[in-house]
Amino acid sequence: MHNLMHQPVYRLNWMISGQFCDAVIKVEDVEFEIHKVILCKCSPYFLALFQRWSSSNKKVFVIPGMSPDIMRLIIDFAYTSSVSVTEENVQELLMAADQLNVMDVVQTCCDFLGEQLRADNCISIFQLTDIVLSAELQHRAYRYMADHFEEVAYHDEFLQLPLQQLIDILERDDLNVRNESVAFEAVLRWIDHVPGERKAHVAVLLSKVRLALMSMDYMRLKVLPNELMKTNTESATMVWDALKSISHIRTSNSSVAQLRNPLARPRLPNAILLAIGGWSGGHRTNGIEAYDVRANYWINVTNNCEWPRAYHGTAVLNGSLYCIGGFDRAEHFNSVHRFDLSTRFWHEAASMCHRRCYVSVTVLDECIYALGGFDGRTRLSTAERYRPEANQWSLIAPMQEQRSDASSTTLHNRVYICGGFNGNECLQTAEYYIPEANQWTMISLMNSRRSGIGIVAYAGLVYAVGGFDGTNRLCSAEAYDPENNSWHEVSPMLTPRSNFGIEVLDDRLFFVVGGFNGFTTSFKVECYDATTDEWTEACDMDMFRSALSCCVVSRLPNMAEYVVSRDALPFLNEDANSDKQS
């Protein structure tokens, strides 16, 4: 239930009892005694009804097209400035408020619907905005539909979409599909709902699917054999053109070859991965690169107002990127800088209680946690928490181990930290923190000692990846299951590394970025898929670096500034990956 209350309004007994009423609103067979002046204050519709559309001596006014219950809510709002909106009444109340031009109630209903968006109702809410004009609700409903298309396409509402709306959705660059096969299968499902009427539209719909972004195997096994492709000449031609493009991209040196073809134009990501700072070529850097997962391409988004630092932590909260602690070869920082991702300006935030390089940083419940690290003299067990609304750090219970060069993540409302270095040895231990109890608890030992480790919560497990065991840089990886307090080995990375960035992107893959391989800093990037337990190479960064930090940002209003331009893709240097900064 949603209530709108502008200010306290006391409903006097003489209003309820009908004293001094000067008109009657009639809806169906129900009459409401009202005061014209009260209703005129809440809507220009009533002002026009009482003054311009009727004679001065008219007493009864019939309102068509709504139920008495809804009229009662609107009259009640006129007197109290409060309205109760529920899932059961919101659509009817919105239509009535729009008809009567009671804009405060319209806005309240739109806000309520925006909060209720789900995969099974976002299309009907989006279509409702064609009747009740609300640019804000229309945008929110479309964004939900685009961001959750993989779920939306399996609900009944999707099958009722008119052709033009489906075309409009499919052709958008910002349609969020991890595999283009999702869009293809959605088209088939929509056609199969009314095949007699809809199969004639297969060619125009197929032209909006980025066929050349699919795998060769999927095209051969699922697309080519489809009966619609066989019986429609135009569709068959598109499929063969897409197969030629896929073949050309595979054999080309460039990951962006042949992208003049609209069938190969990458969708926009709804989240991007940022790689921030670190050591590069023996020097600290302030470089920031953004990874566009759909185009498999990195772009430089460095803002030179930031001071270079390495062995720092980063966190994203409320549209801002926080750069925390670190080291610049001369100083161990307790400073925190905040980068507004929309305006792209840096601001100074409150400093931490302790200086911390080799710090572990994570976010839980709108708070940033900074754990352990090295202050220039001591490996730290202290931990602290930042509340952005107060711009203040406060100490929490110390960890059970001193840890620098560890890594942290959050899972099931717990903060996990694993591995690190205590000043004497690389650590095999791990522990978690429960905020409600302000308490740390040790968990089972990892299978390997790991300093310069990367950990990430992914697919319900905590993954510990790479690092340094005191002798070698590791490519091994293992996963912790909190249900049975045990670690198990998973497939090793393709490249050994320590002091790298690690983040989950697309809810399906986690990426490891850069690092030190025992001989040199690296620009290599790879990703892990838990469904297949496989690592695959991704596009290299432009910059060799270790001691960097990574984070993921999503749904930015200026996302286009952090992704490669789709219109520029065909003109990118085909040897873009061969010219790296060392």
C-alpha positions in Angstrom: 0.0 0.0 0.0 1.2 3.5 -0.9 0.0 6.6 0.8 0.3 10.2 -0.3 0.3 12.9 2.4 1.3 16.4 1.6 0.6 17.9 5.1 -1.7 17.2 8.1 -5.3 17.9 7.1 -8.0 17.5 9.7 -11.3 16.3 8.3 -14.0 18.2 10.3 -17.3 16.6 11.4 -19.3 19.2 9.4 -17.7 17.9 6.2 -18.6 14.3 6.9 -22.2 15.2 8.0 -22.8 17.2 4.8 -23.1 20.6 6.3 -22.5 23.5 3.9 -22.3 21.1 1.0 -23.2 22.9 -2.3 -23.1 20.1 -4.9 -23.5 16.3 -5.4 -21.2 14.1 -7.4 -23.1 11.1 -8.8 -21.3 7.9 -9.9 -23.6 5.1 -11.1 -26.3 5.1 -8.4 -24.2 6.5 -5.6 -24.3 10.2 -4.6 -21.5 12.1 -2.8 -22.3 15.4 -1.2 -19.3 17.7 -1.6 -18.0 21.3 -1.4 -17.2 22.7 -4.8 -14.3 24.8 -3.4 -12.6 21.7 -2.0 -12.7 19.8 -5.2 -11.6 22.8 -7.3 -8.5 23.0 -5.2 -7.4 19.5 -6.1 -8.1 19.5 -9.8 -8.7 22.0 -12.7 -11.2 19.5 -14.0 -13.6 20.2 -11.2 -13.0 24.0 -11.6 -14.1 23.7 -15.3 -17.0 21.4 -14.4 -18.5 23.7 -11.9 -17.8 27.1 -13.6 -17.5 26.7 -17.3 -19.3 23.5 -18.2 -22.6 24.0 -16.3 -25.0 26.6 -15.0 -24.5 28.2 -11.6 -27.6 26.7 -10.2 -26.8 23.1 -11.2 -26.6 20.9 -8.2 -26.0 17.3 -9.4 -23.0 16.3 -11.5 -22.8 12.9 -13.1 -19.2 11.5 -13.6 -19.1 8.6 -16.1 -16.5 5.9 -16.6 -15.5 5.0 -13.0 -16.7 3.1 -10.0 -18.1 4.6 -6.8 -15.3 3.1 -4.8 -12.7 4.9 -6.9 -14.7 8.2 -6.8 -14.8 7.9 -3.0 -10.9 7.6 -2.9 -10.5 10.7 -5.1 -13.0 12.8 -3.1 -11.4 11.6 0.1 -8.0 12.8 -1.3 -9.5 16.2 -2.0 -10.4 16.6 1.6 -7.4 14.9 3.3 -4.5 15.1 0.8 -4.1 11.4 1.4 -4.9 8.4 -0.8 -4.4 4.6 -0.3 -3.0 2.9 -3.3 -2.9 -0.9 -3.6 -2.2 -3.5 -6.3 -5.9 -4.1 -6.6 -7.0 -0.5 -7.1 -3.9 1.2 -8.7 -4.8 0.9 -12.4 -8.4 1.9 -12.0 -7.4 4.8 -9.7 -4.8 6.0 -12.1 -7.2 6.0 -15.0 -9.8 7.9 -13.0 -7.3 10.4 -11.6 -6.0 11.0 -15.1 -9.5 11.5 -16.4 -10.2 14.0 -13.6 -6.8 15.6 -13.9 -6.0 15.0 -10.2 -2.2 15.1 -10.9 -1.0 14.4 -7.4 -2.9 11.1 -7.4 -1.6 10.3 -10.9 1.9 10.8 -9.7 1.4 8.6 -6.6 -0.1 5.8 -8.7 2.8 6.1 -11.2 5.4 6.0 -8.3 3.6 2.9 -6.9 3.6 1.1 -10.3 7.3 2.0 -10.7 8.0 0.2 -7.4 5.9 -2.8 -8.4 7.7 -3.6 -11.7 8.2 -7.3 -12.4 9.0 -9.5 -15.3 5.3 -10.5 -15.6 3.8 -6.9 -15.5 6.3 -4.5 -16.9 4.9 -4.8 -20.5 1.4 -3.9 -19.4 2.6 -1.0 -17.3 4.7 0.2 -20.2 1.6 0.0 -22.5 -0.5 1.8 -19.8 1.7 4.9 -20.3 0.4 5.2 -23.9 -3.0 6.1 -22.2 -1.8 7.9 -19.1 1.1 10.0 -20.2 4.0 9.6 -17.7 7.5 9.9 -19.2 9.1 8.8 -16.0 7.0 5.7 -15.6 7.4 4.9 -19.3 11.1 5.1 -19.0 11.2 3.0 -15.8 9.0 0.3 -17.3 11.0 0.2 -20.6 14.3 0.0 -18.6 13.0 -2.9 -16.6 11.7 -4.6 -19.7 15.1 -4.1 -21.5 17.2 -4.9 -18.5 15.3 -8.1 -17.7 14.4 -9.2 -21.2 15.5 -12.8 -20.7 12.9 -13.2 -18.0 10.2 -11.0 -19.6 10.2 -13.0 -22.8 9.0 -16.1 -21.0 5.8 -14.5 -19.6 2.4 -14.4 -21.2 2.4 -10.6 -21.5 5.3 -10.8 -24.0 3.2 -12.9 -26.3 0.6 -10.2 -26.5 3.0 -7.5 -27.7 1.9 -5.9 -31.0 4.4 -6.3 -33.8 5.7 -2.7 -33.9 6.4 -2.7 -30.2 8.4 -6.0 -30.5 10.3 -4.5 -33.4 11.1 -1.4 -31.4 12.4 -3.4 -28.5 14.5 -5.8 -30.5 16.2 -3.2 -32.5 17.4 -1.2 -29.5 21.1 -1.3 -28.7 20.4 -1.3 -25.0 18.4 -4.5 -25.0 20.1 -6.6 -22.3 20.7 -10.1 -23.6 23.9 -12.0 -22.6 23.5 -14.2 -25.7 21.7 -13.1 -28.8 20.1 -16.5 -29.0 17.7 -15.1 -26.3 16.4 -12.6 -28.8 16.1 -15.2 -31.6 14.2 -17.6 -29.4 11.9 -14.8 -28.2 11.0 -14.1 -31.8 10.1 -17.8 -32.4 8.0 -17.9 -29.2 6.1 -14.8 -30.2 5.4 -16.2 -33.7 4.4 -19.6 -32.5 1.7 -18.0 -30.3 -0.3 -17.1 -33.4 1.6 -18.8 -36.2 -1.0 -18.3 -38.9 -0.9 -14.5 -38.5 2.6 -13.9 -37.4 4.9 -16.1 -39.5 4.7 -13.5 -42.3 6.6 -11.1 -40.0 9.6 -13.4 -39.5 12.0 -11.6 -41.9 11.4 -8.1 -40.4 11.8 -9.5 -36.8 14.9 -11.5 -37.7 16.5 -8.4 -39.2 16.4 -6.9 -35.7 18.2 -9.9 -34.1 22.0 -9.6 -34.2 22.5 -13.0 -35.8 26.2 -12.7 -36.3 26.7 -12.4 -32.6 25.7 -16.0 -32.1 28.1 -18.9 -32.1 28.6 -20.9 -35.3 27.4 -24.1 -33.5 24.1 -22.4 -32.4 23.5 -21.1 -35.9 24.0 -24.6 -37.5 22.1 -26.6 -34.9 19.2 -24.2 -34.0 18.8 -21.5 -36.6 19.5 -23.1 -40.0 17.2 -26.2 -39.4 14.3 -24.0 -38.2 11.3 -24.4 -40.6 10.7 -20.6 -40.7 14.2 -20.1 -42.0 13.7 -22.8 -44.7 10.4 -21.4 -46.0 11.3 -17.7 -46.0 13.8 -16.7 -48.6 14.6 -13.3 -47.1 15.2 -14.9 -43.6 17.4 -17.6 -45.2 19.5 -15.0 -46.9 20.0 -13.1 -43.6 21.1 -16.3 -41.9 23.7 -17.1 -44.5 25.0 -13.5 -44.4 25.4 -13.9 -40.6 27.3 -17.1 -41.0 29.7 -15.4 -43.4 30.2 -12.6 -40.9 30.8 -15.0 -38.0 33.4 -16.9 -40.1 35.1 -13.6 -41.1 35.2 -12.4 -37.5 36.8 -15.7 -36.4 39.5 -15.5 -39.0 40.2 -11.8 -38.6 42.8 -10.3 -36.2 40.3 -7.8 -34.9 37.5 -8.5 -32.4 35.5 -5.8 -34.1 35.9 -6.7 -37.7 32.9 -6.6 -40.0 30.8 -4.6 -37.6 29.3 -2.5 -40.4 26.9 -5.3 -40.7 23.9 -4.5 -38.4 23.5 -8.3 -37.8 26.9 -8.1 -36.0 26.4 -4.8 -34.1 27.0 -5.5 -30.3 24.3 -4.6 -27.9 25.1 -2.1 -25.1 26.0 -3.6 -21.7 23.9 -2.7 -18.7 27.0 -2.9 -16.6 30.7 -2.2 -17.1 33.9 -3.2 -15.4 36.4 -0.5 -14.4 40.1 -1.2 -13.8 41.6 1.6 -11.7 45.2 2.6 -10.8 48.0 0.2 -9.9 51.6 -0.2 -11.1 52.4 0.1 -14.8 55.9 0.0 -16.2 57.5 0.4 -12.8 55.4 3.5 -12.0 52.2 4.1 -10.2 49.3 5.1 -12.5 45.9 6.9 -12.2 44.7 5.1 -15.4 41.1 4.0 -15.5 39.9 1.6 -18.3 36.3 0.5 -18.8 35.5 -2.9 -20.2 32.6 -3.2 -22.6 31.6 -6.9 -22.3 29.2 -6.8 -25.2 31.9 -5.5 -27.6 34.7 -7.3 -25.8 36.7 -4.0 -25.8 38.4 -1.7 -23.3 38.3 2.1 -23.5 40.4 4.6 -21.6 38.2 6.8 -19.3 41.0 8.2 -17.2 40.4 11.4 -15.3 43.7 13.1 -14.7 42.5 15.0 -11.6 43.0 11.8 -9.5 46.4 11.2 -7.8 48.1 8.0 -9.0 48.0 5.1 -6.4 48.4 1.4 -6.2 47.5 -1.4 -3.7 44.3 0.5 -3.0 40.7 -0.6 -2.8 37.7 0.6 -4.7 33.9 0.4 -4.1 30.8 1.6 -6.0 28.0 3.0 -3.9 25.0 5.3 -4.9 26.5 6.2 -8.3 29.9 7.1 -6.9 33.3 5.3 -7.2 35.3 5.4 -4.0 39.1 5.0 -4.2 40.4 4.0 -0.7 43.8 3.9 0.8 46.8 2.6 -1.2 50.4 3.6 -1.8 52.3 5.9 -4.2 55.9 4.7 -3.3 56.3 7.6 -0.8 53.1 7.5 1.3 50.7 5.0 2.7 47.3 6.6 2.4 44.3 6.8 4.7 42.7 9.2 2.3 39.5 8.4 0.3 38.5 10.1 -2.9 35.0 9.8 -4.4 34.4 9.9 -8.2 30.9 10.9 -9.3 30.3 8.6 -12.2 27.7 10.9 -13.8 29.5 14.2 -13.6 33.0 12.6 -13.8 34.4 14.9 -11.0 36.5 13.8 -8.1 35.6 14.8 -4.5 37.4 14.3 -1.2 35.6 12.0 1.3 36.3 11.5 4.9 39.7 9.8 5.6 39.9 6.4 7.3 40.9 6.0 10.9 44.1 4.1 9.8 46.5 4.3 6.9 46.0 1.2 4.7 47.7 0.0 1.6 47.3 -3.7 0.5 43.8 -3.0 1.8 40.7 -5.2 1.2 37.5 -3.4 0.4 33.9 -4.5 0.0 30.3 -3.2 0.3 27.4 -4.5 2.4 24.1 -2.9 3.2 25.0 0.5 1.7 28.3 0.6 3.8 31.9 0.3 2.7 34.2 -1.9 4.6 38.0 -1.4 4.7 39.8 -4.4 6.2 43.4 -4.9 7.2 46.3 -3.7 5.1 49.7 -2.2 5.9 50.2 1.2 7.5 53.9 1.4 6.7 55.0 -0.3 9.9 52.5 -3.0 10.8 50.2 -5.5 9.1 46.8 -4.6 10.4 44.0 -6.7 11.9 41.8 -3.6 12.4 38.7 -3.0 10.3 36.4 0.0 9.7 33.1 0.9 8.1 32.1 3.9 6.1 28.6 5.3 6.0 28.2 7.7 3.0 25.2 9.6 4.4 27.3 10.7 7.4 30.6 10.8 5.5 32.2 9.0 8.4 34.4 6.0 9.1 34.1 4.1 12.4 36.1 1.1 13.7 34.4 -2.3 14.0 35.7 -5.4 15.7 39.2 -6.3 14.6 39.8 -9.5 12.5 41.2 -12.5 14.2 44.3 -12.4 11.8 46.6 -9.6 10.7 46.1 -9.4 7.0 47.6 -7.3 4.2 47.3 -8.3 0.5 44.1 -10.2 1.3 40.8 -9.9 -0.6 37.2 -9.5 0.6 33.6 -10.0 -0.7 30.1 -10.3 0.7 27.7 -13.2 0.6 24.4 -13.9 2.5 24.8 -10.7 4.6 28.3 -11.6 5.7 31.7 -10.0 4.9 34.3 -12.6 3.9 38.1 -12.0 3.9 40.6 -14.7 2.7 44.3 -15.1 2.6 46.8 -12.3 2.7 50.2 -11.8 4.5 50.7 -11.3 8.2 54.3 -10.0 8.0 55.8 -13.5 8.4 53.9 -15.8 6.0 51.3 -16.0 3.3 48.0 -17.0 4.9 45.8 -20.0 4.3 43.1 -18.8 6.7 39.8 -17.1 6.0 37.1 -15.5 8.2 33.7 -13.8 8.0 32.1 -10.8 9.8 28.4 -10.5 10.9 27.5 -6.8 11.3 24.6 -7.5 13.7 26.9 -9.3 16.1 30.0 -7.2 15.3 32.0 -10.4 15.4 34.5 -12.3 13.2 34.4 -16.1 12.9 37.1 -18.3 11.3 36.1 -20.8 8.6 37.9 -23.8 7.1 41.4 -23.3 5.8 41.8 -22.8 2.0 43.7 -25.6 0.2 46.5 -23.2 -0.6 48.3 -20.3 1.0 47.4 -17.1 -1.0 48.7 -13.6 -0.7 47.8 -11.1 -3.4 44.7 -13.2 -3.8 41.4 -12.4 -5.5 38.1 -13.5 -4.0 34.6 -13.0 -5.2 31.1 -14.1 -4.3 29.6 -15.9 -7.3 26.9 -18.5 -7.9 26.3 -18.9 -4.1 29.9 -19.6 -3.3 33.1 -17.7 -2.4 35.8 -18.2 -4.9 39.5 -17.8 -4.0 41.7 -17.3 -7.1 45.4 -17.0 -7.8 47.8 -15.2 -5.5 51.3 -16.0 -4.2 52.0 -18.9 -1.8 55.4 -17.7 -0.7 57.2 -19.5 -3.6 55.1 -19.2 -6.8 52.4 -17.1 -8.4 49.3 -19.4 -8.6 46.8 -20.1 -11.3 44.8 -22.4 -9.1 41.3 -21.6 -7.9 39.0 -23.0 -5.2 35.4 -22.3 -4.0 34.0 -22.2 -0.5 30.5 -23.5 0.2 29.1 -21.8 3.4 26.5 -24.6 3.8 29.1 -27.2 4.6 32.1 -25.0 5.6 34.4 -26.6 3.0 36.6 -25.6 0.0 36.8 -27.5 -3.2 39.1 -27.1 -6.2 37.8 -25.6 -9.5 39.5 -25.3 -12.8 42.7 -23.2 -12.7 43.1 -19.9 -14.5 44.9 -19.9 -17.8 47.6 -17.5 -16.4 49.2 -17.5 -13.0 48.9 -14.1 -11.3 48.8 -12.2 -8.0 47.6 -8.6 -7.2 45.0 -8.5 -9.9 41.5 -7.2 -10.2 38.5 -9.5 -9.9 34.8 -8.8 -10.3 31.5 -10.5 -11.3 30.0 -9.1 -14.5 26.7 -10.1 -16.1 25.7 -12.3 -13.1 27.1 -15.2 -15.0 30.9 -14.7 -15.3 33.7 -13.4 -13.2 36.7 -11.6 -14.6 40.3 -11.5 -13.5 42.2 -8.5 -14.8 46.0 -7.8 -15.0 48.2 -8.6 -12.1 51.8 -9.9 -11.7 52.7 -13.3 -13.2 56.1 -13.7 -11.4 58.1 -12.0 -14.1 56.2 -9.0 -15.3 53.0 -7.0 -14.9 50.2 -8.2 -17.2 47.4 -6.8 -19.4 45.8 -10.2 -19.7 42.1 -10.7 -18.9 40.2 -14.0 -18.6 36.8 -15.0 -17.3 35.3 -18.0 -15.5 31.9 -19.6 -16.1 30.7 -21.7 -13.2 28.2 -23.6 -15.4 31.0 -25.0 -17.4 33.9 -24.7 -14.9 35.9 -23.2 -17.7 38.2 -20.2 -18.2 38.3 -18.3 -21.4 40.4 -15.4 -22.6 38.8 -11.9 -22.9 40.1 -8.8 -24.6 43.4 -7.6 -23.1 43.6 -4.2 -21.4 45.6 -1.5 -23.1 47.8 -1.1 -20.1 50.1 -3.6 -18.3 49.4 -3.3 -14.6 49.3 -5.0 -11.2 48.2 -3.8 -7.8 45.1 -2.4 -9.5 41.5 -2.5 -8.2 38.3 -3.3 -10.1 34.7 -2.6 -9.7 31.4 -2.9 -11.6 29.0 -0.1 -12.3 25.5 -0.5 -13.8 22.6 1.6 -15.1 24.5 4.9 -15.3 22.5 7.7 -17.0 25.7 8.4 -19.0 26.6 4.8 -19.7 27.5 5.8 -23.3 30.6 7.6 -21.9 32.0 4.3 -20.5 31.4 2.1 -23.6 32.8 2.1 -27.0 30.6 3.9 -29.6 28.7 1.4 -31.7 28.9 3.7 -34.6 32.7 4.0 -34.2 33.3 0.2 -34.0 33.8 -0.4 -37.7 36.6 2.2 -37.8 38.6 1.0 -34.9 42.2 0.1 -35.6 42.2 -3.6 -36.5 45.5 -4.0 -34.7 44.1 -2.4 -31.5 45.2 -5.3 -29.3 48.8 -5.4 -30.6 49.9 -1.9 -29.5 50.0 -2.2 -25.7 51.6 0.1 -23.2 54.4 -1.7 -21.4 
